[in-house]
Every structure is written in C-alpha cells, then in structure tokens.
Amino acid sequence: MTLSNCIELKAPYLIFIGDTTSPLYAKTGLGIIQWRRGLVAGQVRFEGNDLDMGVPDLTIAEAVAAGVKSIIIGVAPVGGCIGDDWVSVLVEAANAGLDVVSGLHRRLAEYPELKAAADKAGTSLIDVRVAPENLPIGTGVKRTGKRVLMVGTDCAVGKKYSALALADCLKTRGGKATFRATGQTGIMIAGQGLPIDCIIADFVSGAAEAFSPDNDPDHWDVIEGQGSLYNASYAGVSLSLLHGSQPDAIVVCHDPCRESISSCPGAKVPSVEDCMDLNLKCGSLTNPNITCVGISVNTSQMEESKRQPYLDALAAKTGLPCIDPILNGCDAIADRLDII
Amino acid sequence: MTLSNCIELKAPYLIFIGDTTSPLYAKTGLGIIQWRRGLVAGQVRFEGNDLDMGVPDLTIAEAVAAGVKSIIIGVAPVGGCIGDDWVSVLVEAANAGLDVVSGLHRRLAEYPELKAAADKAGTSLIDVRVAPENLPIGTGVKRTGKRVLMVGTDCAVGKKYSALALADCLKTRGGKATFRATGQTGIMIAGQGLPIDCIIADFVSGAAEAFSPDNDPDHWDVIEGQGSLYNASYAGVSLSLLHGSQPDAIVVCHDPCRESISSCPGAKVPSVEDCMDLNLKCGSLTNPNITCVGISVNTSQMEESKRQPYLDALAAKTGLPCIDPILNGCDAIADRLDII
C-alpha cells in the first residue's frame, strides 16, 4: 500500500481570501495558518478587506520571488462558485507557475481561463474535494505501525482539532507521529490526505487502509475522524473509516452543549460511554486490541467555571483522561499512547 | 421523498447474451427470467450458442413486433467491455427504438455508434451501475409503511434471493409488498432500484431513505441488503443501508459452509447470533422497534441429509424461524411479519 493516490500540496503557500471578511468563512485559511504557520508565506486579500490573518500581504509577483509553490483558496465552500475577480487572481497565479488549490464544490478546471493558464504554465489545479482514482477495496489485513483515530458523538465536535493537537503533542514529546487528514480543511492543513466523504461507498475502507500505510513500529498515525456511528446520515462513512484505520486506540470527541444530532431532526447525541462502547465493539473487527485512550471535549460553549469540573466528573465516571485540548493540552492522552 | 431519481426499466424485455455460454456469466439474464418471466419476451444469442434460457429466440425485428421496450445485457460484468459484434446488435436495437440496459463497468454512452443510434432514435442507454444524481443526505426521519431488510453474515450469502422469495411469498398470501433492489442484478430483476455500491459514501443512507419512500401502513418494502457489518471491506455500506432503511424487521442471511469473509483474508464469518445482535443494536438508531423475524440459510452446499437438521438446530438455538427459501419457502418468516 502506498500514498501514491493521495492529494499532495506543494509548500510554501499563499493563502487567498479575496473579499471574504468573515473569519467563519475564511476558516480554512485561518486553520492552515494556525497549524502550519511555517508553510505559509503570505496572504492575498482584496483592497479594503480588513480581515488580516496575521501573515504578510503579498502580490503574486512577490510570492513567486519568495519561492511560493501553491496558492490556496482559504475559504470554506459556501455557494461553490467564485466570481470573475477571484478567477483573475488565480489565473495570474497559474500563469506565474503556482499550483492552485481549492476546496470549492465546482472544479477549478471548469473555469476555462484558469484551465488554459494552468495547461500553458504546466501547473496543477488541485481540487481537494475530488477523490483520487484507482482506490483499492479494503481487506482488513494488519499493517505495521500504530494508529489512533478520533471518533465523535456527532459531526463537527472537534475531531480535526483534537487530531492536530495530539499529533503536535506527540511530536513535541519526541515521538514519531503524522496527522492524517480525512476532510477538506484537514487536507489543506496537512498538505495531503483523502477526502473520505467524496469516495464511492465501496472504497472508503480501502482508501482508509491506503492512506495510513505500513510504518515504523513506534510511529503513530493520528487520524482525523469523520461523522459519528450515532449520526444516521454519515455513520456508514465513520464505520468504513474505523475498519480501514484499524486503530490501536480511539479518542472520543464530544461537545457537551450539543443536544441533538446535527443532520437528524429529533435524534439525541449519545453519551460518551455509549459512543466509546460501540466504536470499540465495531473496531474490534479489524483490531481486536483496540482501546480507548481518552475523551477530548470541546468545552468552548460552556461557562468557564464549569469546564474543568465537567472534565473531572467525566474522568471519574469513565476512568479515562478527559481533556479539552485548548485548556489542558493532550499530554494525558499521549501518556496513554506511550504505553501501547 | 420520491423514487424519481431511481433507475427504471421499461418492460417487456429482450435478454441479450451473445456468445456467452456459461450459466454463471449469464446469471443476470437467468435471474431476470427466473423471477420476472412475465416481463421477458425473448432472448438473443449468437448462432451456435447452446445456452438456452428457456424463452423464445427473437430477432430485433421480431422483438419490436412483439412490443419489446428494452434490450438487457444479461451477462454479469466480467471484463467490463464488450466486443464489436455485441455493439452491432445493441446499435440495431437502439435504431429500432429499444432502450439498452447494461450492468457492465464501461458506460454504454462510451460506444460512439451506440450513443449516436440512441440519440437519433430517442431511446435511453441505461447503465445500472451508475448512481442517480442529486441524492439527498439521510435524515433518520421516520417514514410510513413497513420495511424488512436482509442482512448477512458476509457478502453473497443469499440476500437477494431471500428478499425476492420473501416479497413473492408476501404477495402470494395477499399482502402488499415490493422488492427493493440495491445491486445491479437485483435492479435488472426488479426493473428499478438504486446501485448502492456506486454511490458516494455520504449519500448512501439518504439514497436508502429515498428508495423506500412513504407507503401504505400495511405495505412491506422487502429490501435487498448489501455486504455485512462483519465484512471489513463493505460494512460501512451495510450500515448506511441499515440506517437509511429504518427496518422494522431484519432477516439474517447465512451460508453455513462459508468459513472466512470473502474479501478479507483470515477473517472469520461471525455467528448468526452475533450478526443479528450487532444489526439490531445499530439498527435501533433509526428504528428503536427493530426486531429479527428469522434466519434465511443457503444450504445448497451442505449434504442433503444435513440441511433440515441444521435449520432445526438453529431454530432451537435462536428461537426464530430458520428456513432455506428453496427448501421451505418463506411462510414461517411471513407469519412473523404479519404480526408486526
């Protein structure tokens, strides 16, 4: 198994946000800068845009001079299409030899001027929402190296953040670790990965196997999860990722202020314990030694005074490290991984 | 929810097998004739082909005169491509106003002569391996009518056969029932359905919701399953189908002579009880009243004298009707459905 059919981005990056003034819509760009500041040379924003992501403003020419290899559209997909003023900047970048990277619904090659520019300059148009071809069928065959998968009580409860924080924590402690991205924003941050939610259902477990290949015995792949076994819209995706990842360890990610499942009217968010139990039961199919090493809680919506008491109570109930990565860091979970 | 974006085939059919002489490769055609004899006007096979499916040999002209609406390639996908001699028959059929239906990997429209003929005659080229567009995301919202889903201890253990036999049994007893196809051969037999295994992972549960829509309170959708929660290659597909189907009842399908999971080297086939328990546990997410109404066993590979004793022992152990639909029919399972 190889990573040959993963998406791969070339650094350093120029982050393009155009006239996007909302930090929420610019979360991809902000995420890349937060987690991969060293790979970002600068930003491109239109005149009068006050949203400053804290990196130098560069023209395309300045970016080229600074050695930039890719321009990344740092805006989360909303409408899916982009305006002419955006396209003209991307065309200029392609003409100047930069790869263009997008997470938008509409493919970059569907903009004829952009396609022509990229063809002429020999640069790549990379749509991170498009799955690679020739993905294999999953086999369940055991791989070398170790894997920890983020699982969630619902979608969007902090799996990506937890995985990034845990991977950084392991590396800071001197361990070998790689963040493995499974969603668009994660791929932009990691510079590689597989957009699991764009893959034909039959190939998801095989894709998950391919993108965390054989590795050193003491290396951890820290895998961003997707969906939740308790979210009826996406649980099949979560299960395929669980089986294909063959995790030695899971971290349950949870938002205590979420009451109902995001995409399923009337469906309740499960308890952390139920979520853990079902993931361990299902995950044992491809890794009988699977274990839960901790709970990562997004407490940002709780009153400040209630955050640590909540985590302490959950730790007492489950007997597991319960952290908010922003409040506590991930050392308590990393300690558990060290002894696997 | 509507069935508007399902595949739909127009009867009567002409089944085309060309020079295919193996009943195994012609299983699609044979299946259509076995289960939908009334919809089949005839067969087209090349001169010298001794494989007779038991329906009249017709030329395209004779088929048109007999009112045939579709020519179906009755051969299971093997290489994926077809030869010039096959294409010329299909072109003749399209020219004569027939829809052309295929389960092959390569799309019919990729054969230029065939596409031109269909465009000119205004007929359809229907690839049953191609998923419809604009599928919804699953919501878990409850639908009216009742549903029974075939689940399996592995792939290819008799789910399609069991669903077809059970739907026929319910109708013979005067009930309202519809076989819902989820795979290519099933779609060919049913004349409609969704090729679940060709759908982007995020949309599988939504597709399953869409293709068994609201119905009369006493109507049963009898849903062909896919894969197995215990097959690490395809379990995510099975889970999406389970959640989207919201089954009131499941039937566990099993092949007692299968020792290891088909696509996963070294993985053991689970017990019928474990398979039932996990499906009931996961299925309760979208239907808390889910129950198991029986076990359908493919005993064809067992010694004849051991078949009924095996079924009796399994019934004693599980307390459920255990049948081989070929040996026993499906009445014992239908009896259970009648009281739900």
Boltz contact constraints between the chains, C-beta under 6 A:
constraints:
  - contact:
      token1: [A, 137]
      token2: [B, 233]
      max_distance: 6.0
  - contact:
      token1: [A, 138]
      token2: [B, 232]
      max_distance: 6.0
  - contact:
      token1: [A, 138]
      token2: [B, 233]
      max_distance: 6.0
  - contact:
      token1: [A, 139]
      token2: [B, 264]
      max_distance: 6.0
  - contact:
      token1: [A, 140]
      token2: [B, 232]
      max_distance: 6.0
  - contact:
      token1: [A, 140]
      token2: [B, 264]
      max_distance: 6.0
  - contact:
      token1: [A, 140]
      token2: [B, 267]
      max_distance: 6.0
  - contact:
      token1: [A, 197]
      token2: [B, 202]
      max_distance: 6.0
  - contact:
      token1: [A, 199]
      token2: [B, 201]
      max_distance: 6.0
  - contact:
      token1: [A, 201]
      token2: [B, 199]
      max_distance: 6.0
  - contact:
      token1: [A, 201]
      token2: [B, 201]
      max_distance: 6.0
  - contact:
      token1: [A, 201]
      token2: [B, 204]
      max_distance: 6.0
  - contact:
      token1: [A, 201]
      token2: [B, 237]
      max_distance: 6.0
  - contact:
      token1: [A, 202]
      token2: [B, 197]
      max_distance: 6.0
  - contact:
      token1: [A, 204]
      token2: [B, 201]
      max_distance: 6.0
  - contact:
      token1: [A, 204]
      token2: [B, 236]
      max_distance: 6.0
  - contact:
      token1: [A, 205]
      token2: [B, 233]
      max_distance: 6.0
  - contact:
      token1: [A, 232]
      token2: [B, 138]
      max_distance: 6.0
  - contact:
      token1: [A, 232]
      token2: [B, 140]
      max_distance: 6.0
  - contact:
      token1: [A, 232]
      token2: [B, 243]
      max_distance: 6.0
  - contact:
      token1: [A, 232]
      token2: [B, 285]
      max_distance: 6.0
  - contact:
      token1: [A, 232]
      token2: [B, 286]
      max_distance: 6.0
  - contact:
      token1: [A, 233]
      token2: [B, 137]
      max_distance: 6.0
  - contact:
      token1: [A, 233]
      token2: [B, 138]
      max_distance: 6.0
  - contact:
      token1: [A, 233]
      token2: [B, 205]
      max_distance: 6.0
  - contact:
      token1: [A, 235]
      token2: [B, 239]
      max_distance: 6.0
  - contact:
      token1: [A, 235]
      token2: [B, 243]
      max_distance: 6.0
  - contact:
      token1: [A, 236]
      token2: [B, 204]
      max_distance: 6.0
  - contact:
      token1: [A, 236]
      token2: [B, 236]
      max_distance: 6.0
  - contact:
      token1: [A, 236]
      token2: [B, 239]
      max_distance: 6.0
  - contact:
      token1: [A, 236]
      token2: [B, 240]
      max_distance: 6.0
  - contact:
      token1: [A, 237]
      token2: [B, 201]
      max_distance: 6.0
  - contact:
      token1: [A, 239]
      token2: [B, 235]
      max_distance: 6.0
  - contact:
      token1: [A, 239]
      token2: [B, 236]
      max_distance: 6.0
  - contact:
      token1: [A, 239]
      token2: [B, 239]
      max_distance: 6.0
  - contact:
      token1: [A, 240]
      token2: [B, 236]
      max_distance: 6.0
  - contact:
      token1: [A, 243]
      token2: [B, 232]
      max_distance: 6.0
  - contact:
      token1: [A, 243]
      token2: [B, 235]
      max_distance: 6.0
  - contact:
      token1: [A, 264]
      token2: [B, 139]
      max_distance: 6.0
  - contact:
      token1: [A, 264]
      token2: [B, 140]
      max_distance: 6.0
  - contact:
      token1: [A, 267]
      token2: [B, 140]
      max_distance: 6.0
  - contact:
      token1: [A, 285]
      token2: [B, 232]
      max_distance: 6.0
  - contact:
      token1: [A, 286]
      token2: [B, 232]
      max_distance: 6.0
